[in-house]
């Protein structure tokens, strides 16, 4: 997956699965203003030099992975890695040097592995439903405008970050496997955890909540972080997500698509609802996957049915309430590989919804959590940094939570993200849901015939016509590439022949 030496290594391997070496970054959000526009071609001599000189630090940094044949079945690769174990001390020292500010900035400029900071554009930034006006002219006296950048930085760094985790202690083995880390394969699960964590923040602490600067910390905040620990005791751990996703072929060590990830959260929420008292629900909201008609047919935009949303709320409350908070997840495929340009205006507009929870998306086989937009750029939190396991005790209001936040802004072009993605929304109550439906209907009306999804009161009983371009196997069975999982090494190979696929 996308990592520290992404472009250099990409020329040697068809897979984008590569671990980021560190989560250390320059301290300022805008510390590298020129990094947003790379001045070096992809196939430059410098890229080749850095690839040959530095890629071994990634290749041989995890010798323990050779012990697990589910991850590396090629014994010759393991033998080669074993030869390099004696260089671990030297490798660690070099990796520490690479992670420092100046070395990282040099690497980013030469290899272009990630783009950080925001550009000199004065265009508005939309971050999960909140607009920040960016202006270089602070002499105008407009307080809202002049404080736009600092307000955005504070908001962005308050979003909860979930990344790869590893450690000898703290990361329980996953099920009956020997996995004690999700490095190289868990990016989609981590991205989905981030989206769910924002929903919990909005529900329990409100959209205006910001990361506290002093301790003791908020009890609700600590309990949210506890819910995403790396053990079965944490309700939304990778362990429990994989268990809930068995019906969708989720498995440790494999890459999973957005559709299966959304269905997994639906299943996990139902399991917790059935085994926990209503007042103690770890996810105190209904979950509704907007993914087509009752028969799972594909063709045309998916329909958000208001009756279905009401039914989900009723089921969540066990018939005690007519409406509850609701989490809406909309998995989509918007093109063969990259997003078709006609959908980009609508995607950008979803970040203007007050109910916005962002997008699970990124590059093929390398999921990220997109939280904002500016012009044609998507601003995201990256799960590919590797950090040590930190399991937060729910009663520890003095805990160090710094590894759950990031003040480094990374961005990619909207027209370069993978067409397989999922959009999230959180509606606090019926009025909030009604407002969302009005906005969504208006967006669909203004989409020039290419809506992301539509809104209807009831199901259309007529059976939709499937697109003839759907993938068909030699035995005539329709295939759905986003339903299950893909092996790590094949994460790039999930191209779709149909331009618009309803999941």
Secondary structure, DSSP 8 states (H G I E B T S, - for coil): ---TTHHHHHTT-S-----BS-----SSTTS-GGGGS--S-TT-HHHHHHHHHHHHHHHTS-GGGGG-TTT---HHHHHHHHHGGGGHHHHHHHHHHHTSHHHHHHHHHHH----BS--S--S-EEETTEEE---S-GGG--HHHHTHHHHHHHHHHHS----EEE-SSS----TTS---B-TTT-HHHHHHHHHHHHHHHHHHH-TT----SSSS--HHHHHHHHHT-SSTTSTTSHHHHHHHTGGGT--TTEEE-HHHHHHHHHHHHHHHHHHS-GGG-SS-SEEEE--S-TT---SS-EEEEHHHHHHHHHHHTTTS-S---EEEEEEEEEEEEE--HHHHHHHHHHTTSTTEEEEEEEETTEEEEEEEEETTEEEEE-TTBEEE-----TT-TT---GGG-----EEEEGGGSEEEEEEEEEE-SHHHHHHHHHHHHHHHHTSTT--SEEEESS---S-----TTS-B-TTS-B--TTTSEEEGGGTT----SSSSB--
